[in-house]
């Protein structure tokens, strides 16, 4: 992937956009309260495409700490690599349901909040989530929704309103894409008016059958690249993450994003410290740096995901703050649910997905 100015982005290639320019030399950072110059390195393992253009260079310039920055494409990849033994990472970015899973597997260290004073910048709504009470093991990075991206001209006078437009008929037959992970089972449960955390095997089977029925009209089960298929014109509608669609909407004003009327997935990605990392002090410094209001605001301006950092909101464009696709109103959020970790249910969903893909 290539670096680009903030307002001249390449087509994103996944849910989160990485800019190699983050390794560029940053200017001075007068807004930061500089810690004492630290030695050594911090080893960061983050989602593919999920950082600002200059963030890592700014961190090194501000702290003296070099950054080794590796990428992964899914929570499963992250979990699998660290489950075999931490190869040396200091900071990771698991989604909320995987925080629960990693705590249960004794893979995360408790955070020392005294070393992360920028916790004070957080919106109170994000300070005591059910998946990590008191934020003992994680701090929020970004949050958002899963929904529908679509081409306005293809929808005509009747824009889509929900999952029913993709799963309940042949309106977009041959021009649809879904994610090829178990979240497609979850959103189909919402289409069927069940909870996306439903663990009834009959309901999960019903969701699989609904997808198999719709499969002749589905062009692709895509590995988190529905936005690329959409902007290239290969499809007209897709299941995707809000930030991915918001990014391509900046490149093509014929695209739009909605949260389906049946409801959807409400997600949160976090920052955590895995057991076995060699640079514990620097890990805390890095997390505190990200939660600096201006730094976090700059990252959000680039990646187009909603902030859990209340103090950072003043550093993002007004059109982003006022965009309901990015910051949905409370009545829309009320229709959505977080994905709650449940090993037995998640196994059933993975088996259902395998059956759908093989059908």
N, C-alpha and C positions, 0 to 999 in steps of 0.2 A: 504494500500500500504506500502511497506517496503523501508527502506532507503538502499542506495547502493553507492559504490564508483563511481566516475564520469565515469569510463570506464567499469563498470560492472552493467548495468542498468537492471531493471526488464522490462518485456514487458509493454509498456505504455498501459493505459486503456482508454485514451481519448485524445482529441486534445492537451491537455497540461498536463504535467507530474508533479505531486507533490511528493516531497520526504520528508518523515517525519523526516529525519535527519536534516532538517532545524532547528529543535528545539535543536540540539546538541550544546555543548559549542564550540564557535569559539576561535581561537587563536588571538593574538594581530594583529591589522590592521595598520601598520605603514604608508601605502600609503594614508590613509584618513586624511583630515583636520577635526579634531574632533570639533564638536560644544560643547558649554558648556554642562555639564552633565544635562540632562533634567529629570524631574520627571514623574511618571505616566505611561501611556499606550497609545498605538495607536491600533485602531480596524480596521483590514484590511479585506476586502471582495473581494476575487479574484477568478478567474477561477479555477476549479478543475485541478490540476496538472500544475502549471505555475510559479514555483519559484525555486531558486537554493537550493542545499542541505544544505548549511550553511547560506543562506542569512539572515534569520530572527535572528539567533543567533549572526551573525556578527553585525547586526543593534543594538541589545541590548547591545552587548559588547562595541560598539563604542559610543553609546549615553546614555545608562542607561535607555532607554525606553523599557518597556515590550511590546510584541506584542500578541494581540489576533487575530488569523488568521482563518477565516471561508471561506468555499468554496461554489461556485455555479457552475452549469453546463451549463447555457445558459444566454444570454442577457435578455430573457424574464423572467427568474427566478429572475435575479437581479432587473429588472425594477419593476416587480410585488411586490417584498418584500419592496422596497423603496417607491413605489407609495402609499402603505398603511400607510406610516410614517416611517422615518428612525429609526430602532431599536437601533441605537448607532454606526453605522459605520463611520469611519473617512476617509478612502481611498477606492475607488472602481476602477474597471478596465473595463469600458464599451467599446465596439467596436465603431468605428467612427460614424456609422449611429445611434447608441443609444445615443451618446453624443448629437447629434442634437435633438433627441426625448426627452431626459431628460432636455435639456435647454428649449425646448418649454414648458415642463411641470413644469418649475421653480423648478427643483430638484437639481441643481448643484450650488455651490458657485464659484464666480470668484477666480482665483488663485492669490496669491501675489507673483509675479515673483521675487521681491527683496529678498524673503525668499528661493528662489530656484536657487542659482547661477550656479548650474550645468546645467541649461538650455543652457549655453554657449557651452556645449559638443555636442549639437544636430547637425545633418546634416541639413544644411539650407533648404533642400528639405522638411523637416518636420516641419518647423517653422510657416507656414501660410497656413494650409490646408483649403479647401473650407468649410468643415463642422464645423470649429472652427477658424475663422479668428483671427490671432494674438495669438492663443493658450490661449484665455481668460479663458476657462473652463477645458482644458485638456492638458496633455503632453503625447507624444508617449512612449509606452512601447516596443512593437514589431510590426512587419508588415509581410506580406507575401502574398502568393497566394493560391487559391484553384485549385486543379488539379487532375491528375490521378496517382494513385499508381498501379503498376502491377508486376506480376511475369514474369521475363525475359524468363525463359524456356518455360512457357506456351504461350508466344507470338511468339516464334520461330524466323524465319528469318524476320518477318515483325512486328517490334514493333509498338504499337499504337501511333498515332499522334494527335488524338483529340477526342472530344465527339462523333464524328461519329462512332468511334470504339466501343462505348458502346450503342449508341442509334440508329445507322443506319443499324443494321443487327444482325445476330445471331452468330457472331464469338465467343463470350464469353458467350453464352446463358447458364443460370443456374449457372454461376460462377462470377456474378457481384453483387456489392453492391453500393447503393447510400445513401446519407444522408437523414434522414427522417425529414428534415425541409425545409422551403421555398427556401433555396439556391438551392435545386434540380430543382425548377421551373426556377430560374435565369440562371443556367448553360444550361438548355434546351432551353431557349431563345437564348443563345449564339450559341448553336448547330443549331438553326433555322436562325442564322445570324441577330438576333435582338439585341438591347441593353439589358443588364441584368436589366436595370432600365426602360424598356419599360412598359408603363402603359396602352397601348391599350388592352381593355378586350378581343378582338378577338385574339390578339397574345398570351395573357396569356392562353386563352382557347386552342389555338393551341399547346402550350407547354404541357399543361395537357394531351391532346389527344396523343401527341407523347410519353409521359411517359406511358400512359395506353397501348398503342400499344406495347411498349417494355417490359411491366411488366411481361409477361410470362417467359421471360429470366432473370429476376432480382431475385437473391436469397434472397436479404434482403435490406430493407430500414433501415439502422443501425443508432442508436443514437450516432453518432460520434465515432464508434468503428470499422470502416472499416479496419484500420491498423491491428487490432487484428485478424479479419477474414482472412486478407491477409497473415499474418505471420504464422497463424495456418494451412494454406492450405485449408481453407473452400471455398475461392474464389481465382480468379486469377487477378481481376482488380476491382478498386473502385474509387469513388469520395471521395477525402479527402483533408485535410489541409496539406500544404507542410511539416511543422515541424513534424507532426505525422508520415508521410512516411519516412522522413529523419531519425527519431529515429529508426524505425524498419529496415531501410537499413543498419544500423550499426550492426544489429544482423543477417542479412541474406543477403548475397551478390547476391542473385538471385532476389532481388527486385529493382525497379527503380521508379522514379517520373518524370512526365513531366507536363508542362503547355500546355494545348491543343491549337492546331493551330488556332481554332476558337476564342480563347481568353477565359478569365475567370474572376473570382472575385479577386480584389486586396483589401486586408483588412488591417486595423490598429487597434490595441488594445491600449487603453490609460489609464492614471492614472488621476483620478478626485476626487474632494472632495464634497460629498453630503451635502446638507443642513441638519442641525440638529445633526451633529456629535459633540461629547463632547470634542474632543481634536484637535482643529484647528491648534494650533502651532505644535504639534507633527505630524500631517498629512503632513504639509509642510516639516518638517525634514525628514520624511520617503520618500517622493517623491524625495527630493534632494539626499538622500542616494542612492536610486535606480539608479539615473542618474550619480552617480560617475562612471568614466570610467572603473575602474577595477571591481567594483561590477557588473555593467551592462554587462561587457564582460564575467565575470564568469557565470552569469545566462544564457547568450546566448550560451556559450559553452556547457551547460548542456541541455537546452531545445531545441536547434537546430532551433531557429527562427531568422530571420534577424533583425539586429539592426538598429534603427533610430539614434543611438548615434555614431557620427563620431569618437569621441575621444576613444570610447571603442573598435573600430575595431582592435587595436593593441593587445588587450587582448584575441582575439579568435584565434583558430588554422588557419594557412594559408590555409589548405585544405577547411575549411569552407568559408573563404573569397573568395576563387577561385571557389567555387561550384556553377554552374549556377542554380541548383535546389533550392539553398538557396538564392543566390543573383542573380536573373535573369538579363540578359542584357537588355538594354533599349528597344531594338526592341521587346522583349518578354513582358515587362511591358506595352509597348504601345498598345498591344492587349487586355489588361485587363482594368477593370473598378472598381471603388469603388462602394459599395452599398450605394446609396443616400436615406436618409429617406424620405418617402412619405406615409402618413398614408393610403390614399385611395388605392394606388397601393399595399401596403403591405397587406391590407385586401383582395384584389383580389387574391393575391398569396397564402395567407393562405387558402382561400376557394378552390383554385385550387389544393393545396396539399391535402386537405381533400378528394377531389373527387378522386385523384389518389390513395391514400391509401385505400379508400373504394371500389375501382373498382375490 
